[in-house]
Amino acid sequence: MIRKTFALSVAAVALAGCGMLPGAQGGGGEERQSQAAVEGQATPTSAAPETQQARSAPPQDAEVIASREVKVGAGDMYGKARVDVTALRRQGRTLSLNWTVTATEGKVNLHNGLGGGPLDFTVSSVSLIDPVNAKRYRVARNGTGQDAECVCSGTQGQFLEPEEASTLYAVFAAPPADVTKINIEMPMFGVFTDVPIS
């Protein structure tokens, strides 16, 4: 727990800034990807499942600031899930997002459902959208190369049965200080609009 907190603190301090995604087009605005210099994190595709589960964030707040229940499905797994956003907190030049996914019916595949591809067992495809400034913020990375890992939860081996839950996190570059609400886009779960930043 202390190591995870320390690693997140180091990530927050070391966040280098934003840059364009290689080969990506902005959807009506500038698309940004956060970069952080954090050493010593496991590679998402090579880590053991227990390592990935250890990367999930502990619950931060009891208060739910945004919620929705949706039908989800992939492969042979179909069900319903409730997503509760519990924190969207600005800390200096970073923004930390915490949320919980609870299966309410059937099976919910978090294993690779929130990553950037079938072998991305993270929540790296979650993004923040600033509608006022027309900018998209991608999850922070611990470097700039192809092997840079997201500063976010791992999801390898997470196939939720009814009433099972997973608490997740992602770190982003913070939008300008005058932005007090932002949209959160999550694959499988849709867009949460006007989520307050604390």
Buried (B, 14 or more C-beta within 10 A) or exposed (E): EEEBEEBBEBBBBBBBEBBEEEEEEEEEEBBBBBBBBBEEBBEBBEBEBEBBBBBBBEEBBEEBBBEBEBEBBBEEBBBBBBBBBBBBBBBEBBBBBBBBBBBBBBBBBBBBBBBBEEEBBBBBBBBBBBBEEEBBBBBBBBBEEEEBBBBBBBBBBBBBEBEBBBBBBBBBBBBEEEBEBBBBBBBBBEEBEEBEBE
